[in-house]
Amino acid sequence: MHISFFMETSYRVDAHSNMIAIMSVSDFFDALEQACPPGSARRVALTPGQALFRQDDTPPGLPFLLGGRIDLVRHTEAGDQVRIHVARPRETFAEASIYAERCHCDAVAAVPSHLRLLPKACVLGAFEASPDLARTFSQHLATGLMKARRLLELRAITPLTARAYARLSELANAEGALPPGTMLVSLATDLGVTPPALYRALAALERQGKLTRPKRGEVRLVRA
């Protein structure tokens, strides 16, 4: 299982108070780029099905997705392919590979995608030169681990209707709407079930009056 560690927010350390404050992922990536030699970052455009890297490749560095969608897919010893994460715009992904000798999965564009990429050596050098940036990165690695553990906890919930409702409740805002771009197929992957099984659970929750489905592929919780 993989969870992107830089999805919506990052952190920066205030030089005066030594406290960690909220900053955007884009701002963090910009700060990291500024700590690297000029011209280190490069832009990459991928067509659907094209890979940024493949399992067992040497890690290319830290990518920041500008637009599109990247599927992280792992190949099992039995020859099966398992999607372990979906990276969306304004996220970094495959962060742990910064410390690995080999990539543990494929990163494949599901749609036309554009990203910025900082080389691995540049990132590691920036962390060595700037303890604040390294601490920020460590903070998110820890946060990502907690999120991964939460998904494991969710997968243990039975029946599936309760599992699905718990996950939807975590994702939905005060009005019951899910984040823009949320895909039910990805939700099924999070919960460890097939899309048809999730659709049946959603239909049962709709009959119970716990959610509505305004249109195909859209779910909205009914808030009390």
N, C-alpha and C positions, 0 to 999 in steps of 0.2 A: 504494500500500500504506500502511496506517496501523496503527501499534501504539500501544496505550494506554500512556502514560508513567507513570501512577500506578496500577498494578494491585494490588500487595500491600503494598509498603512505600514509604515516603518517607524523607526525611532531615531532621534538624534540626541546627542548629549550636549546640554547647555554648558559652555565653557565656564560660566560664572557660578552656576549653582550646582554643576556636576549632576544634574537631574536629567532623566530621560524624558524627552518630550515627543509628541506625535509629529510625524512628517509623512509626506506621501511617498509611495514607492518610487515614483519618478524622481523625487528630490533625492532620495537615498542613492539611486542609481547615478544621478548627476554628480553627487558628492563623491561617489566611488570613482567615476570617470575622471573627475578633476584631480583625484589622488594618483591617477595613472599618468604615464608619459603622454604628451599630446598626440592625438591621432590614434590612440590605442583602440578605441571602439570602432566597430565597423557595422554597417547595416547589411542585413541579409533579407532577401525576398525568397519565399518558398511557394511553389505551386502545390496544389492538392496531391498528396501522396509522396511528396519530396521530403527527405529526412534531413534534419539539422545534424543529427548524429545517429549512429547505430549502436546497438548493444555490443560491448567489448571494444568500441572505439576509444581512443584517447580523449578525455573530456576537453571540449573546445573552450570552455570558460563559462561565464555567467550570462545567460540570455535574459533580455527584458522584452516581452511581447508588446509590440505597438498596436497590432491589429491582426485579427484572424483567430485561429484556434489550433493549438498543438496537442496531439494525443501522445502520451507517454505509454509505450507498449513494451511489456516484458515477454521474452520467449522462454518457455519452460523446457525442461529436459525432455518432456514428452513431445515437444514440437508445437505445443499450443501457444496462442498469443493471448495475453491478458492485458487489458487496458488498466493501468494503475492510477492514471491521473489525466485530467484535462486542464491545460493552461489556457487562460483567457486574457484578453487585452489588459494591459497595465499590471501584469503579473511577471515575476521572475519564476523560473522553474529549474528543476534538476540542480538545486543549490548544493546538495550534498556531494555532487560529483566534483566540486571544487577540491575536495580532499581525497578523491579516489584516483586510482591509477587507470581504471577503465570505467566506461559508462555501463550502468546496470540495466539500461533499457534503450529502446528506440525513441526518438523524438520526431514525430511525423506530422506534417501539416495536414489538417483535415479539410481546410479551406485555404484560399490564398492568404498568406500570412507574411507579416513584416516584423522584424525584430532588430534590436541592437544587441551586440555581443561584445563583452569585454573578455580578452584572453585570460586563461586560467593563471598564468604566471603573473600577469598584471594585477589581478585581483588579490592573489596571495601576497604580492609585494605591497599593495596598498594596505592590507590588513596588518602587515608587519610594521609598516611605517606609521599607521594610525590606529592606536588601541581603541579609540572611540568607534571607528568603523567596524573593527573586529568584534567589539562588544555588541554592537547593533546586530551584526550578523548572527552571533551566538544567541542573542535574545530571540530572534526569529526561528532559529533551529529548534530552540526549546518550545516555542509556541506551536510550531508545526508538529512536534512530537506529541504535544497534548491534544492537538486536533486529531491526529491519527489514532490516538488511544480512544478518543471520544467516538470515532466511527466504529472501532472494534466493540465498544460498549453498546452502541446502537444496534449492531448486527446480532447481539445476543438477546435483544428484546423480542418477545413473542406475545401475541401473534403478529403477523406482518402488518396488519392495520395499525397496531399500536406503534410498531417500529416506524412506519411511514409517517404517522401523525407526529411522533416525537421529532423526527428530522425536519418536517415541514414547519413545525412550531419554532425550531431554532433558526430557520432561514427566513421566515416571513417577518415583515415589518408590523407595526401596530395596526395597520389596516388589513393585514392578512395577505398582502401581496408578496410574492417571491422576488428576489433580486432580478433585474433585467437580464435576459439571456440564460436564465436557468432552464436547463433541458431535463425532461423527465427521464430520458435515457441515462443521463449522467447521475441523476438521483437514484435510479435503479442500481447503477454500479456502486454508488456509495453504500447502499443498503445490502449489497451482496445478493441481489435477486435479478431475475430476468425482467425485461420491460413488460411482457404480458402479465407476470405475477404482480408487478407494481400497479398496473392499470386496473387489475381486479380489486386490489386493496383500495385504490383511490375511489373506485365505483362504490365500494362498500362504505367508505367514509362519507361519500356524497349522500348515500341513502340515509346515513345516520345524522345528516345535517351538519357535519363538521367542516365541510368544504363545498365549494362550488367549482364548476369547470365552465367558465364563460365561453371558451372556444377551444378548439382542438389544440392540445399541447399546453394549455394554460390551467393553472390551479390557483385557487384563492381560498385561504382559510376563513372560516366564519368566526370572527372574534366575538366573545361575549360582551 
